[in-house]
Amino acid sequence: MINYLDNLVFINLLIAAVVFFSLNVKRLKRNIYLGKKIDRTDQPKERLKNMLLIAFGQSRMVKRPIAGLLHVIVYVGFIVINLEVLEIIIDGIVGTHRVFSFMGRFYQTLIGAFEILALLVLVSVIIFWTRRNIQKIKRFWNPEMKGWPKKDANMILYIEAVLMLLFLTMNAADFEFQLAGGGNVISSYLAPIFAGFGSHNLHMIERTAWWLHIAGILYFLNYLYYSKHLHILLAFPNTYFANLKPYGKFSNLESVTKEVKLMLDPTIDPFAVAPSNENTTSEKFGASDVFDLNRIQLLNAYTCTECGRCTSVCPANITGKKLSPRKIMMDTRDRIEKIGRNMDRNGKFVPDNKTLLNDYITPEEIWACTSCNACVEACPVNIDPLSIIIDLRRYLVMEQSAAPSDLNTMMANIENNGAPWPFNQQDRLNWKDNL
C-alpha cells in the first residue's frame, strides 16, 4: 500500500536538498569568478586525457600504493554504490519498493556487488581513521591541520562508515530481499541479528535504515561545499584546466609586458596628462589578494584535498621552514570564503583592510620556497601551489621592492656585473688561471 504522506515528505526533502545544493554551487561559481580570466581551452584532447587518467583513473593516487589502493576502493565503492540512489529516489517519489528488482538475477548480482564494495569501503575507512588518529602519520598533524580541518577529515570518515552500515542494515532487515536469497552476499551474515524480530519490527528497522541512508546521502551532498571533499566534484574540471606547460616554465605577466611596450613606444609622451575619462589606474604587478589571482588558481584552492602529499615532499618544509604548500592552498580558500561571506552580508565586497598576503600568508613562507615544483608533481589532482607563491613574490618585488636582502644583492650584481657574484666582469674568468 502506498503511503502518500511518506512520498510527500520524501519529495520535499529531495527538493530542499537539491535547492540548497544549487545555491552552494552558485556561491562557489561566484567565488571562483572573483579571480581573473584565464584561457585554458587549448589542447582539448590532452586535457581530456589528463582528466580521465588523473581525476577518473586515480593515476597519481596509486604512486603511494597502500593509501592509493584504499582511496580507489572508497572512490569506486562510494560512486558505484550510489547508483542505487537512483532506485531509492524512484521508490521515494512513486512509493514502490526496490523498483528495479524485476531485473531478476542481474539485479541480485548488482546488489551483491554493492554489498561487497560497501564492506570494502567500511574496512578502508577504518584503516584511514587508524592511520590518521592512532598511527598519526606526520603529514596529517601539521600545524595547519588543527581545528576544523582535523574535524572535517574525521567527519567524512564517520559519514562514509555510517552510510555503508545503513546500506547493509537496510538489506539485512529486508525480509523479502533476504528470502529471495540473491544479492545478500554480506547482509545475509547480518540478518541473523534480526531473527527474533517480528515482521512489523523488521519493516520498521528496514524503513528507518532506508530513510537515514538517503537523508545521509543528501546531507553529504550539501556538506561537500564546506568540506575538503569538494574535490569529489572539482577534481574533474581542475585536472582538465591544469597547466600543461613544463613545470619549470613560468608565465610572463601581461601587466609587465604592457608596461614595457608603453615604455618602448616612441609615439607616447611619458609626461603627457591622460584624458580625464581614461582609466589611469595601472594594473598591479603580481598578487596581494585573491582578486589578483586567476580563476584556475582559485579553483585549485577549492579542489585541495588537504592530503598533505605536497607538504610531505617540500624540501623547505622538510628542513623546518614555515612553508607548507598545503597551507598556501588552505589559506587561499579561507580568504576566498571570507570575501564571499562579506559579499553575502553587504551585497558587494566591502574592503576589510585584509589581504591574502601578510594577513593569511606571510612573506617568510613564500620566500622559503625553492621553486622546485615537488608539490605540483606530488598533488593527486594537479593543484599548483607554486603559481600562487610566485605571484605573491612578484608583488613583493615589483610593487613593494620588498625582496630579501640576499636577493636584492644578487639582482644588483646581475645588473652591474652580468652575473650573481660580486666580481667585476673583467675578472670573471680569473678562476681558470691556476688550472
VOVEX-984641 format. One record per residue (C-alpha): x, y, z; residue in three letters. Coordinates in steps of 0.001 Angstrom, whole numbers, plus 500000, padded with zeros to 6 digits. Layout:
BEGIN
PT; X; Y; Z; ALA .
...
# end
This chain:
BEGIN
PT; 500000; 500000; 500000; MET .
PT; 501391; 503396; 499001; ILE .
PT; 501839; 505883; 501848; ASN .
PT; 501355; 509248; 500151; TYR .
PT; 502448; 511157; 503265; LEU .
PT; 505834; 509414; 503112; ASP .
PT; 506084; 510272; 499428; ASN .
PT; 505294; 513924; 500121; LEU .
PT; 507887; 514114; 502904; VAL .
PT; 510480; 512475; 500668; PHE .
PT; 509772; 514801; 497711; ILE .
PT; 510071; 517869; 499952; ASN .
PT; 513311; 516568; 501441; LEU .
PT; 514710; 515915; 497968; LEU .
PT; 513688; 519348; 496662; ILE .
PT; 515161; 521098; 499718; ALA .
PT; 518472; 519240; 499301; ALA .
PT; 518680; 519986; 495570; VAL .
PT; 517819; 523675; 496063; VAL .
PT; 520380; 524103; 498840; PHE .
PT; 522997; 522308; 496745; PHE .
PT; 522208; 524581; 493779; SER .
PT; 522659; 527669; 495962; LEU .
PT; 526028; 526360; 497124; ASN .
PT; 527089; 525716; 493516; VAL .
PT; 526053; 529270; 492616; LYS .
PT; 528043; 530641; 495551; ARG .
PT; 531051; 528518; 494595; LEU .
PT; 530968; 529775; 491000; LYS .
PT; 530710; 533395; 492166; ARG .
PT; 533696; 532966; 494481; ASN .
PT; 535876; 531341; 491813; ILE .
PT; 534918; 534123; 489394; TYR .
PT; 536452; 536649; 491782; LEU .
PT; 539703; 535757; 490033; GLY .
PT; 540982; 536999; 486709; LYS .
PT; 540001; 535321; 483465; LYS .
PT; 542488; 532868; 482011; ILE .
PT; 542298; 530885; 478781; ASP .
PT; 542922; 527179; 479326; ARG .
PT; 540993; 525808; 476356; THR .
PT; 543999; 524816; 474229; ASP .
PT; 544922; 521155; 473547; GLN .
PT; 541445; 519755; 474337; PRO .
PT; 542463; 516137; 473627; LYS .
PT; 545421; 516348; 476009; GLU .
PT; 543231; 517984; 478647; ARG .
PT; 540567; 515288; 478330; LEU .
PT; 543250; 512614; 478645; LYS .
PT; 544603; 514383; 481720; ASN .
PT; 541175; 514419; 483330; MET .
PT; 540403; 510771; 482537; LEU .
PT; 543764; 509497; 483806; LEU .
PT; 544163; 511647; 486918; ILE .
PT; 540642; 512524; 488130; ALA .
PT; 538745; 509455; 486938; PHE .
PT; 541599; 506930; 486722; GLY .
PT; 543284; 507973; 490010; GLN .
PT; 546692; 507505; 488351; SER .
PT; 548542; 509777; 490783; ARG .
PT; 546939; 508315; 493892; MET .
PT; 548469; 504880; 493386; VAL .
PT; 552012; 506267; 493456; LYS .
PT; 551703; 505587; 497188; ARG .
PT; 550357; 502008; 496914; PRO .
PT; 548666; 501489; 500313; ILE .
PT; 546882; 504837; 500579; ALA .
PT; 546268; 504789; 496831; GLY .
PT; 544590; 501364; 496832; LEU .
PT; 542418; 502262; 499822; LEU .
PT; 541390; 505529; 498190; HIS .
PT; 540494; 503759; 494939; VAL .
PT; 538306; 501310; 496892; ILE .
PT; 536493; 504144; 498680; VAL .
PT; 536190; 506177; 495487; TYR .
PT; 534894; 503331; 493318; VAL .
PT; 532747; 501876; 496076; GLY .
PT; 531124; 505146; 497038; PHE .
PT; 530398; 506098; 493422; ILE .
PT; 529126; 502672; 492363; VAL .
PT; 527019; 502095; 495479; ILE .
PT; 525389; 505460; 494984; ASN .
PT; 523992; 504165; 491693; LEU .
PT; 521432; 502589; 493994; GLU .
PT; 520383; 506129; 494944; VAL .
PT; 518501; 506225; 491628; LEU .
PT; 516349; 503306; 492794; GLU .
PT; 515860; 504906; 496213; ILE .
PT; 514762; 508199; 494647; ILE .
PT; 512240; 506470; 492379; ILE .
PT; 510929; 504408; 495311; ASP .
PT; 510676; 507530; 497443; GLY .
PT; 508788; 509551; 494839; ILE .
PT; 506494; 506837; 493477; VAL .
PT; 506079; 504774; 496634; GLY .
PT; 507420; 501496; 495232; THR .
PT; 509860; 499121; 496933; HIS .
PT; 513006; 498041; 495077; ARG .
PT; 511572; 499132; 491745; VAL .
PT; 514444; 497557; 489772; PHE .
PT; 514030; 494096; 491310; SER .
PT; 512138; 492974; 488189; PHE .
PT; 515565; 492606; 486557; MET .
PT; 515910; 489339; 488475; GLY .
PT; 519368; 487781; 488513; ARG .
PT; 521036; 490898; 487108; PHE .
PT; 519593; 492987; 489938; TYR .
PT; 520705; 490469; 492547; GLN .
PT; 524218; 490385; 491101; THR .
PT; 524336; 494176; 491137; LEU .
PT; 523216; 494442; 494773; ILE .
PT; 525672; 491692; 495678; GLY .
PT; 528497; 493711; 494146; ALA .
PT; 527261; 496772; 496027; PHE .
PT; 527366; 494858; 499321; GLU .
PT; 530930; 493637; 498721; ILE .
PT; 532018; 497181; 497869; LEU .
PT; 530229; 498509; 500967; ALA .
PT; 532220; 496128; 503148; LEU .
PT; 535492; 497072; 501412; LEU .
PT; 534705; 500766; 501832; VAL .
PT; 533955; 500206; 505518; LEU .
PT; 537276; 498399; 506037; VAL .
PT; 539170; 501096; 504102; SER .
PT; 537556; 503871; 506139; VAL .
PT; 538576; 502142; 509391; ILE .
PT; 542165; 501878; 508134; ILE .
PT; 542130; 505552; 507095; PHE .
PT; 540843; 506547; 510532; TRP .
PT; 543523; 504417; 512207; THR .
PT; 546305; 505943; 510091; ARG .
PT; 545105; 509446; 510906; ARG .
PT; 544236; 509150; 514604; ASN .
PT; 546223; 506230; 516037; ILE .
PT; 549249; 505805; 513788; GLN .
PT; 549284; 509626; 513454; LYS .
PT; 551102; 509903; 510139; ILE .
PT; 553121; 513119; 510262; LYS .
PT; 551535; 514901; 507299; ARG .
PT; 548116; 514717; 508987; PHE .
PT; 549392; 516531; 512087; TRP .
PT; 550986; 519675; 510664; ASN .
PT; 550028; 522964; 512385; PRO .
PT; 547509; 523885; 509657; GLU .
PT; 545580; 520664; 510332; MET .
PT; 544259; 521746; 513723; LYS .
PT; 540673; 522799; 514398; GLY .
PT; 538152; 522446; 511574; TRP .
PT; 540451; 520677; 509041; PRO .
PT; 541098; 517902; 511565; LYS .
PT; 537406; 517607; 512498; LYS .
PT; 536359; 517682; 508841; ASP .
PT; 538712; 514833; 507917; ALA .
PT; 537280; 512602; 510648; ASN .
PT; 533701; 513720; 509985; MET .
PT; 533944; 512485; 506397; ILE .
PT; 535172; 509087; 507591; LEU .
PT; 532314; 508811; 510087; TYR .
PT; 529713; 509766; 507449; ILE .
PT; 531052; 507209; 504971; GLU .
PT; 531143; 504461; 507609; ALA .
PT; 527584; 505179; 508778; VAL .
PT; 526234; 505259; 505215; LEU .
PT; 527779; 501861; 504441; MET .
PT; 526418; 500362; 507667; LEU .
PT; 522951; 501754; 506950; LEU .
PT; 523031; 500270; 503448; PHE .
PT; 523928; 496823; 504790; LEU .
PT; 521388; 497100; 507641; THR .
PT; 518664; 498113; 505196; MET .
PT; 519336; 494981; 503157; ASN .
PT; 519700; 492707; 506192; ALA .
PT; 516341; 493791; 507652; ALA .
PT; 514513; 493487; 504321; ASP .
PT; 512747; 490133; 504844; PHE .
PT; 511637; 489743; 501212; GLU .
PT; 515125; 490568; 499925; PHE .
PT; 516711; 488012; 502261; GLN .
PT; 514051; 485441; 501374; LEU .
PT; 514903; 485791; 497665; ALA .
PT; 518394; 484534; 498531; GLY .
PT; 520246; 486516; 495876; GLY .
PT; 522430; 489575; 496220; GLY .
PT; 522647; 489287; 500002; ASN .
PT; 526279; 488152; 499968; VAL .
PT; 527190; 490294; 503001; ILE .
PT; 523844; 491237; 504535; SER .
PT; 522953; 487543; 504943; SER .
PT; 525554; 487406; 507744; TYR .
PT; 523863; 490361; 509471; LEU .
PT; 520309; 489083; 509016; ALA .
PT; 520510; 486612; 511992; PRO .
PT; 520846; 489642; 514293; ILE .
PT; 517211; 490439; 513483; PHE .
PT; 515983; 486817; 513640; ALA .
PT; 513923; 487341; 516790; GLY .
PT; 512127; 490430; 515479; PHE .
PT; 508582; 490259; 514178; GLY .
PT; 507685; 491292; 510634; SER .
PT; 506415; 494699; 511820; HIS .
PT; 509642; 495451; 513700; ASN .
PT; 511744; 494242; 510771; LEU .
PT; 509828; 496564; 508490; HIS .
PT; 510401; 499484; 510869; MET .
PT; 514143; 498777; 511050; ILE .
PT; 514400; 498471; 507264; GLU .
PT; 512424; 501716; 506736; ARG .
PT; 514470; 503571; 509361; THR .
PT; 517738; 502478; 507734; ALA .
PT; 516296; 503419; 504318; TRP .
PT; 515329; 506933; 505442; TRP .
PT; 518585; 507538; 507302; LEU .
PT; 520596; 506257; 504332; HIS .
PT; 519010; 508605; 501773; ILE .
PT; 518926; 511519; 504248; ALA .
PT; 522625; 510904; 504936; GLY .
PT; 523437; 510961; 501224; ILE .
PT; 521536; 514236; 500736; LEU .
PT; 523259; 515697; 503808; TYR .
PT; 526650; 514602; 502463; PHE .
PT; 525849; 516218; 499104; LEU .
PT; 525347; 519580; 500794; ASN .
PT; 528189; 519096; 503268; TYR .
PT; 530645; 518928; 500363; LEU .
PT; 530762; 522710; 499910; TYR .
PT; 532064; 523151; 503471; TYR .
PT; 534482; 520247; 503272; SER .
PT; 537778; 519286; 501702; LYS .
PT; 535775; 516577; 499935; HIS .
PT; 534580; 519156; 497451; LEU .
PT; 537358; 517652; 495338; HIS .
PT; 534957; 514782; 494553; ILE .
PT; 533275; 517217; 492145; LEU .
PT; 536037; 519718; 491359; LEU .
PT; 538839; 517253; 490591; ALA .
PT; 537420; 516824; 487082; PHE .
PT; 537451; 520488; 485952; PRO .
PT; 540657; 521079; 487920; ASN .
PT; 542578; 518389; 486049; THR .
PT; 541037; 519429; 482731; TYR .
PT; 542112; 523073; 483107; PHE .
PT; 545507; 522255; 484649; ALA .
PT; 548661; 523886; 483304; ASN .
PT; 550078; 521671; 480526; LEU .
PT; 553337; 523589; 480146; LYS .
PT; 556611; 522194; 481548; PRO .
PT; 556803; 522694; 485299; TYR .
PT; 559889; 524922; 485120; GLY .
PT; 558341; 527362; 482644; LYS .
PT; 556890; 530398; 484382; PHE .
PT; 554294; 532604; 482735; SER .
PT; 555010; 536191; 481739; ASN .
PT; 552932; 538853; 483427; LEU .
PT; 550714; 540590; 480884; GLU .
PT; 550797; 543736; 483023; SER .
PT; 554605; 543848; 482775; VAL .
PT; 554508; 543231; 479022; THR .
PT; 552069; 546143; 478560; LYS .
PT; 554239; 548432; 480682; GLU .
PT; 557392; 547584; 478731; VAL .
PT; 555630; 548141; 475395; LYS .
PT; 554436; 551548; 476584; LEU .
PT; 557970; 552468; 477634; MET .
PT; 559362; 551419; 474258; LEU .
PT; 556656; 553134; 472195; ASP .
PT; 558196; 556347; 470737; PRO .
PT; 554754; 557782; 469932; THR .
PT; 553758; 558013; 473605; ILE .
PT; 554722; 561105; 475604; ASP .
PT; 555553; 559884; 479150; PRO .
PT; 554907; 563403; 480514; PHE .
PT; 551535; 563845; 478855; ALA .
PT; 548474; 564097; 481114; VAL .
PT; 545957; 561345; 480421; ALA .
PT; 542409; 562412; 479478; PRO .
PT; 540071; 562683; 482459; SER .
PT; 537744; 559997; 481069; ASN .
PT; 540584; 557483; 480734; GLU .
PT; 541272; 554965; 483450; ASN .
PT; 544733; 555886; 484660; THR .
PT; 544961; 553190; 487310; THR .
PT; 547908; 550988; 486386; SER .
PT; 547495; 547235; 486585; GLU .
PT; 549010; 545561; 489619; LYS .
PT; 552188; 543530; 489191; PHE .
PT; 551818; 540169; 490902; GLY .
PT; 549177; 539380; 493515; ALA .
PT; 548456; 540596; 497014; SER .
PT; 544890; 539260; 497303; ASP .
PT; 542662; 536658; 495667; VAL .
PT; 541283; 539255; 493220; PHE .
PT; 544751; 539344; 491613; ASP .
PT; 544934; 535573; 491127; LEU .
PT; 543338; 533827; 488163; ASN .
PT; 540236; 531648; 488292; ARG .
PT; 542161; 528400; 487893; ILE .
PT; 544236; 529252; 490970; GLN .
PT; 541032; 529829; 492949; LEU .
PT; 539615; 526570; 491563; LEU .
PT; 542837; 524922; 492783; ASN .
PT; 542213; 526253; 496282; ALA .
PT; 538701; 524793; 496411; TYR .
PT; 539903; 521473; 494957; THR .
PT; 542618; 520937; 497580; CYS .
PT; 542106; 517600; 499324; THR .
PT; 544322; 518593; 502276; GLU .
PT; 546072; 515229; 501916; CYS .
PT; 549451; 516830; 502599; GLY .
PT; 551367; 514986; 499900; ARG .
PT; 552671; 518343; 498660; CYS .
PT; 553931; 519366; 502101; THR .
PT; 555461; 515945; 502779; SER .
PT; 557805; 516309; 499757; VAL .
PT; 558512; 520048; 500131; CYS .
PT; 562262; 520468; 500813; PRO .
PT; 561652; 523754; 502636; ALA .
PT; 559114; 522157; 504976; ASN .
PT; 561261; 519062; 505496; ILE .
PT; 564165; 521254; 506658; THR .
PT; 561997; 523075; 509201; GLY .
PT; 560922; 526171; 507254; LYS .
PT; 557435; 527581; 507828; LYS .
PT; 556352; 526941; 504234; LEU .
PT; 553639; 524330; 503717; SER .
PT; 552201; 524185; 500173; PRO .
PT; 549016; 522696; 501628; ARG .
PT; 548660; 525712; 503943; LYS .
PT; 549084; 528044; 500943; ILE .
PT; 546033; 526454; 499318; MET .
PT; 544021; 526313; 502549; MET .
PT; 544796; 529976; 503317; ASP .
PT; 543761; 530983; 499801; THR .
PT; 540453; 529145; 500167; ARG .
PT; 539885; 530682; 503612; ASP .
PT; 540435; 534157; 502166; ARG .
PT; 538029; 533486; 499272; ILE .
PT; 535400; 532281; 501743; GLU .
PT; 535905; 535353; 503941; LYS .
PT; 535345; 537614; 500931; ILE .
PT; 532307; 535537; 499903; GLY .
PT; 530691; 535943; 503320; ARG .
PT; 531455; 539672; 503148; ASN .
PT; 529595; 539845; 499827; MET .
PT; 526679; 537813; 501213; ASP .
PT; 526257; 540306; 504052; ARG .
PT; 526711; 543508; 502071; ASN .
PT; 525583; 542655; 498543; GLY .
PT; 529078; 543522; 497319; LYS .
PT; 532598; 543326; 498689; PHE .
PT; 533277; 545954; 501338; VAL .
PT; 537056; 546391; 501948; PRO .
PT; 538028; 544740; 505221; ASP .
PT; 541612; 546014; 505426; ASN .
PT; 542954; 542492; 504990; LYS .
PT; 544782; 540789; 502144; THR .
PT; 545877; 537251; 501318; LEU .
PT; 549494; 538363; 501555; LEU .
PT; 550568; 539231; 505108; ASN .
PT; 547210; 538537; 506813; ASP .
PT; 546998; 534902; 505685; TYR .
PT; 550306; 534038; 504014; ILE .
PT; 553494; 535615; 505323; THR .
PT; 556498; 536706; 503233; PRO .
PT; 558609; 534302; 505296; GLU .
PT; 556574; 531388; 503948; GLU .
PT; 556773; 532293; 500272; ILE .
PT; 560478; 533183; 500331; TRP .
PT; 561235; 529755; 501825; ALA .
PT; 560061; 528152; 498561; CYS .
PT; 562808; 526747; 496339; THR .
PT; 560538; 526723; 493232; SER .
PT; 561375; 523048; 492729; CYS .
PT; 557795; 522030; 491761; ASN .
PT; 557881; 518955; 494014; ALA .
PT; 554481; 519970; 495415; CYS .
PT; 552987; 520231; 491924; VAL .
PT; 554351; 516826; 490949; GLU .
PT; 553043; 515202; 494146; ALA .
PT; 549483; 516547; 494029; CYS .
PT; 546976; 513821; 493088; PRO .
PT; 544627; 516321; 491387; VAL .
PT; 547017; 518694; 489556; ASN .
PT; 546945; 521596; 492048; ILE .
PT; 549688; 524198; 491588; ASP .
PT; 550637; 525944; 494879; PRO .
PT; 553811; 527293; 493290; LEU .
PT; 551908; 529555; 490876; SER .
PT; 550327; 531386; 493829; ILE .
PT; 553677; 531650; 495623; ILE .
PT; 555313; 533128; 492507; ILE .
PT; 552533; 535703; 492041; ASP .
PT; 552824; 536787; 495684; LEU .
PT; 556589; 537099; 495283; ARG .
PT; 556171; 539169; 492149; ARG .
PT; 554011; 541631; 494060; TYR .
PT; 556581; 541962; 496826; LEU .
PT; 559428; 542540; 494379; VAL .
PT; 557779; 544719; 491720; MET .
PT; 555225; 546621; 493791; GLU .
PT; 556845; 546920; 497194; GLN .
PT; 560558; 546372; 496484; SER .
PT; 560439; 544015; 499430; ALA .
PT; 562730; 541229; 498276; ALA .
PT; 565114; 539682; 500841; PRO .
PT; 568492; 541416; 501098; SER .
PT; 570344; 538434; 499574; ASP .
PT; 568056; 538531; 496544; LEU .
PT; 568461; 542297; 496171; ASN .
PT; 572250; 541834; 496262; THR .
PT; 572057; 539116; 493610; MET .
PT; 569886; 541244; 491317; MET .
PT; 572212; 544231; 491754; ALA .
PT; 575184; 542037; 490835; ASN .
PT; 573401; 540777; 487718; ILE .
PT; 572590; 544364; 486722; GLU .
PT; 576127; 545636; 487293; ASN .
PT; 578327; 542602; 486662; ASN .
PT; 576217; 540371; 484409; GLY .
PT; 576418; 537567; 486986; ALA .
PT; 575068; 536830; 490504; PRO .
PT; 578550; 537113; 492030; TRP .
PT; 580194; 540359; 493251; PRO .
PT; 583050; 540271; 490778; PHE .
PT; 583885; 542726; 488036; ASN .
PT; 583144; 541440; 484546; GLN .
PT; 586833; 541709; 483673; GLN .
PT; 587647; 539288; 486499; ASP .
PT; 585033; 536690; 485678; ARG .
PT; 587497; 534277; 484040; LEU .
PT; 590229; 534543; 486684; ASN .
PT; 589157; 531199; 488101; TRP .
PT; 590863; 529379; 485190; LYS .
PT; 594331; 530898; 485694; ASP .
PT; 595594; 528219; 488096; ASN .
PT; 594153; 525240; 486188; LEU .
# end
